[in-house]
Each structure stands twice: as C-alpha cells, then as structure tokens.
C-alpha cells in the first residue's frame, strides 16, 4: 500500500517533466521529499528539473549513496549525460555492480557505461569478470571486442597492440564454444589470426568443412579469407578458386579482381626477372581467353567480365608487360559498344583514358564516329557518355574560348532534344538528359576560369535553373548552383538551393561544407539577421544526437559483433569531425558580430575552442558529390568553383583557432587553475599526437607552411596582424589579470547568490586567506613598460582599405570584396576582444596604463574610419547591384543561350532579378552591419 501511495504522489512529478514545467516538478519533488526524506528516485527527479550548476550538490549526494535500483540508475544516467559527467556515470555503475555482484543486469549496464565513454580496457576487464561470474560465452566475445578496440585506438603503442591481440586470441581459443558456431565469432577469429599472422591456424580454420561453408555463405568472411590468402602470397590459388566460382555463375566482382591479380602475381615485386615477365605474359593470355569466353556468355546482361578485361589490359600496360596500348583501346571500344547505353559506362572507362598520343587519337576517332540518336533513353545515355568521354580527353590546345562556347551550344541543343524523352515523367523523377545540363555548367565554369568574365557564370546559372524546372530533385544541379551563387555573391539563392536538397542526419557532416565554408563572409548577423548562424546550429544537431545516442552497446546486447567496430569508428569520425569544428569556428566568427563581447561569451568560447584544439580530426567532407567532367589538363570542377580558390581544411582551422584562443585567453580571467575548478563535466579525450602534448602556449606559436597554404592572402594578412597584436598586448594582460583566488572568490559569491550554495570543490578557507582576494591590487613586480604598437598593427586597417579599393577598381566578384570587408570587420572585433580588459577604468588607473589605452584609442579610431568608408562603398554598390541597369546587363550577357526558345527573355530576366536582389541584400546588409559594429565598439 505504501508503495502504491508513493507512486501516486510521484505521478505529478513525471507529468510536470513531460510538459517541460521544471518549476512545478521541483515543487512536487519538495512536497514528496517532506514525507519521504531519503527517497533517491525523487531526488533524481529533482535533479532533472534543476539548472546544471544547481544540480551538482544534489548529484554528488546521490552518487555518494551508491544507488542500485534500476529506475534511479536510469534517471541518473540521463542527468549525468546532460552534465557531461561520463566518468561519474561509470563510477556509479561500477559501485552498484560491486554492491550487487550477482546482478547480471547491473554488470551489463556497467559494461555499457564503459562502452559509452570508449574505455575499452575497462570494457575488457568487466566482460572477463562477467564471464567468470555468469559463465556465458557471449561475455568472452565482449572481452575480445574490448581488447581489439583498445588495440585499434590511436593512442595504443604497437607493442601493446600486439599483446592485446594475443589476449583476444587467448580468449577466443579458450572459449568452450568454438568460434565457427556463429558467423560473427568466426569472422572475429579470422581478424585476430590475420593481425597476428598465424597463417597455419587460419588455414586450418578456413580449409575445414565448416569454414568453407561459412565463407561460401558470408561475403564478409569470404573477403577476410581472400585478404589472408593474398598476404600469404597465394594469388595463383585464389585465382584458380575464383575461376571455379565464376564458372558456377558467381558474378561477384571481387572474384574477377582475384583472377586479374593472379595474372600479375609474378611481377608484383620490385625485382622482376625476364622469365617472370614471360610467364606473366602467358598468364595474361590465358586470363584474357577465359574472361573473353565469360563475356561472350554474359553478353550485355552482366558487365563484370568485360570490365575485368579492361582492368587486365590496363594493368598489362602499367606493369610493362605490354608496350602497345592498342589492345586496351580495343577493349575500351568493345566495352563502349556493348555498355555505352548504361549510366555506369563513363565511370567504368574513366580510369583507362590516360592514353598515349596514337592511342588517344584512335579513341577520340571512335567516339566521334558514334551516331547521335535520341530515339530512346538508351540512345540518349550513349550520347551523354560520348560527350563526357570527349570532354575529359580535351587537351590544353583544345580549350579556346570559341571551342568551349561551341561545346556549350552543342550541349544545350542536345539537352533540349533529350528533354522530349522525359516529357511524361512525374515531377519527382530525374530527367534522363540532366547530365547534359551539368555539362553546360562545366563548359561555362571553364570559360569563367579562363577569362574571369562573370557573364559566363550568369549563363551557367540560367541553364541550370532551367534544368531544375524540369528535374527539381537533382541534387547535383543544386550543389553546382550553390557553388556558382556563392561565387557571384548571391548567398540567399545558394541557401535556397541548399535547403531544397533536404539534407538529413549525417549528410550535414559530409555536405554542409558546400554552404558553410567561410559562411561568415555572407553573414548579416550584425544587423540581426541570424539566418546563417541558425544554419550552423541546425547542421550541428547531428553531433549532439550522436553524443547522446550510441549504437555500439545495442550491437553488444544483440551480439552483432561484426557491426561493433564499424559503429565505434563511425562514432569517432563524427565526434571528431573536421567539418563540425570548422562550422563551430564559423559560428563563433558570426556570433561576435551579433552578441555583446563580454566575459560570459569570451569564457565560454575559450573553453570550447580549447577542446576543439585538442582533437584529432577526421575529414568526412564529401567533395565527390559534385560531378567532374572537366578535361584532365584543368583543375576539377570542385577546385574551379571553390570560393577564393581553396577550401577550409585542417590548416585553415588551426590558424584561425590559434588566433581566437589567444585573443580570448588575453581577454579572460580564466587560467588553468580557475578553469579546472569551474568546469562542469569531463574534458574530451585529447589527441595522442605528440604536438598536442606540448604546452598550450607553445602550440599556439607553431606556424606551418602547409597550413598557411590553405589561407587566402588576405586571411594570412589577418593572421599576421592578430599575432602581432597578441604579442604586443600579452605582457599587459598577464600583469593585470587577477590571481585565481580572486576569480574563484567572485565566482563563488555569484553562485551563492544564484543557488544559495558554494561552488563545488572550491577551498573557501584558502580563498579567505588570500590577501588579494578583494579585487585588483598593485603587484610587487614592476609593470611592463608601455610600448608603441608595431607598424603592422598600426597600419593594418589602412592596408586593408587600399586592398578593398584595388578590388573595386578591378571589377572583381562581389564575394571577393565581401571577403576583404568582413576580414577587416573581424580584425576590428578581435581588437575589441584584445582590448576588452583595458576598458575598465579601475584597471587602467591601478596599473597606470593610460599611454597604452591612448594607443588603443588611436588604432580603434583609424579602424572605425576605415570600416565606415567601406560601409558607405558597400551601400552604394548594393544600390547599383539591384538596379534595372544591372539586370539589363545580366540579360545581355546571356546572348550565348538566349536564342534557345525555352531560355526566353522573361525567364532570363527573372533569374537576373533574383541574383541582383540577393547581391543587393548582402552588400547592404554587410555595410549596415559594419556601421552598427562601429557604433558599439568604436569608442
């Protein structure tokens, strides 16, 4: 009865939490706690309702009680994850399992807690203990996976890695149930044997009847078996086995790869004899005969044998067995004749087109001889493949302006003809002629690259916009338009197309770079337009959900051992994504233009950026989503359409993050001692790289040429200026920064005012004993002498203005002008951060920094004048950009395409209006934002 009464009283707490009413939930918890003073579950519900800092004391109280009931542990797990106290969560389950060592469920939850934190050593130890306690075979393989994942960790030395695999091998071989009783366990056993190079044991396992049966039914086991045989040098045996499977109608492409590899087994080493080459030539002839027979049997139903013939002829030439490319070209011609109406034909032939002069001439003549027919979708696809293959074979001498214009006209004409085949398709379907429209885009982008005439980008945009009216679901066309509109300085149109792709989940990590690379160039945050910062936050939600939900523990529970390393790798790549932190930095750059620069912003961003700086990054960005049909003598379409000619990789991130960390460090009162006391939750794992182990000050001073290569010339100028400012002001920051005791005393005071409780882990007696704990006070050492600002610091803004004027006179793209303007604005804001400490009159008076403050005022005044001048110029340019005259110029620039009936004047004019309005909006928005920033920080 008492339990039922308690459940009735707890129900209002759950209802309040479900409705998001934290205040009501706390009141309900307090009401129940008056009667049930020590009820842990109610205390945990109160925790969920509290703010983070308020929850800490109660959280520690519950952890000290060593709870073991499932409902309390479940809610505490939720609370501790929200507080980022993963180590406390692990300790909670460890304590609970020690209290009840007979509870298998608590043991499993303890294991999963270690899985969530990636502590694979502890996972292996807990699983071993569980196997001894409960005698279940699955716990042996939990321990095996724990050992393997620990071995594969980047921070594990090679000698320890070998020991861990030996430990895993001992676990597998000592298990009462043989590994071949389950496919996943068998595969795990093979991986261990492969790593330890125990070839005899692997051979015994694979050659057994059950081993052969498993490999014949499991593709992943068969692939591992194939890798083991190759490492043993058994290419010939593997080739013979593959031939047998192919004769039995197995068309797995990997079997064909094994046959081709077997043909070249004798010439794989560095020292190849003539006898070996002769025997290899005989093997190639036999393999060619076999593959030809299979290709004739399969016909056009399966292309594996024909594709293997291509690979065979290509390798024969690359290994030097054959000096004549005629056989390769013959195979290419046969392949195209048979599969030229397939979409995959171009990608299949692309690796083979790097031919000599004679062979290329024959190949191009063959392509030119193909009939252009549009009777069926297959005929249209054949025409498309011809155009793609002809384009990538163009030489530098072929790339004249007239040639590209002629090709663009041909592509458009064929595209319009091909549209008739898709006239009856639903709007959700892609048009079969879409690739011809993309080829038009390639031609005009190539023309812009050669001439720097932006009118060619107008033509590309119009044709691609028209293509979207026929095939609105084409993500490739939209991605190309995103790139073109960013180049043209029309960011709102780029955003519109990016959102139309409807990117979901992990695609935010792989594709957001198309829109958010250097997004601060187009941000209007200073005027209150938070479109781009919101897009940064939206694209980062995948990282938040990934940190909250891990799938590896589900695989352990359901014994899906094959998927566990893949999920762990996926989680690591997402958690330490390069794009995640590039977007984070872009958000910081935009945030300081909108929010007041104060200690809260500075301290928060400083801590988060330091976490980012400690990561080992994985570059998950997908550049291959943008198709590339440009000639081999040109940069790829991706490189041609990159804004400012380069992307933001690891080097770019490191350069910018260093100047921001250093600026925030100077403006903040947080040092390592204070940060350690005030930080809630665990620190992220640091990268095992040697450079990351260096002191932060040393790391911030490192400059690498390969990193600076990722910056534009203007960004590099900003970096040099920011470094000079930091070097100049650092002694004054270090001298005037209050000691840790003062900072902690103030933080403790504020926490008591807000929560009624002192700071957790802060020694108040030590603070009260500090003689300087009442605020700023004169220090024993002498103040550093005030120096004049370096010439680079004093003249930077005038230099940037001269650069801005130079770009105006050169009739560059708006994006280039905005780049210089926003970098100048960013320098002004960084200067505001660096000089934030010296805005306090008491600091200036106590430390006698009047001369320094005057120098700061002089620089701020010059910078403000430059920004206002740039702002006026941008506002004038915005008016011109949106004028009827500019729309008319846009339409007149589209003469190469406007003769086609579908691309009529009104359609082109509508695109012109959209582009001009978007340009006007961003130019005026950035200009007005600069005025607002000058008003806020120019004094």
Protein Blocks (a to p, Z undefined) as FASTA:
>chain_A
ZZmmmmmmmmmmmmmmmnopaklmmmmmmmmmmmmmmlmklmmmmmmmpcfklmmmmmmm
mmmnopabfklmmmmmmmmmmnopaklmmmmmmmmmmmmmmlmklmmmmmmmmmmnopak
lmmmmmmmmmmmnopaklmmmmmmmmmmmmmpmklcfklmmmmmmmmmmmmmmpmbafkl
pfklmmmmmmmmmmnopaklmmmmmmpmklmmmmmmmmklmmmmmmmmmmnopmmmmmmm
mmmmmmnopabfklmmmmmmmmmmmmmpmbdcfklmmmmmmmmmmmmmmmmmmmmmnmmm
bcklmmmmmmmmmmmmmnomaccfklmmmmmmmmmmmmmmpfklmmmmmmmmmccfklmm
mmmmmmmmpccdfkbmklmmmmmmmmmmmmmmpcfklmcfklmmmmmmmmmmmmmmmmmm
mmmpcfkbccfklmmmmmmmmmmmmmmmmnopaklmmmmmmmmmmmmmmmmmlmklmmmm
mmmmmmnopaklmmmmmmmnopahjlmmmmmmmmmgoklmmpcklnopaklmmmmmmmmm
mmmmmmmpcfklmmmmnopaklmmmmmmmmmmmmmgfklmmmmmmmmmmmmmmmccdfkl
mmmmmmmmmmmmmpccddfbdfklpccfbdfkbccfklmmpghhiacdfklmmmmmmmmm
mmmmmmpmbdfklmmmmpgcjdddddfbfklmpcfklmmmpccfklmmmpcfklmmmmmm
mmmmmmmmmmmmmmmpccfklmmmmmmmmmmmmnopacehiafklmmmpmklnbccddfb
dcdddddddfklmmmmmmmmmmmmmmmmnopafklmmmmmmmmmmmmmmmmmmmmmmmpm
klmmmnopmlmmmmmmmmmmmmmmmmmmmmmmmmmmmmmmmpmklmmmmmmmmmmmmmpm
klgfklmmmmmmmmmmmmmmmmmmmmmmmmmmmmmmmZZ
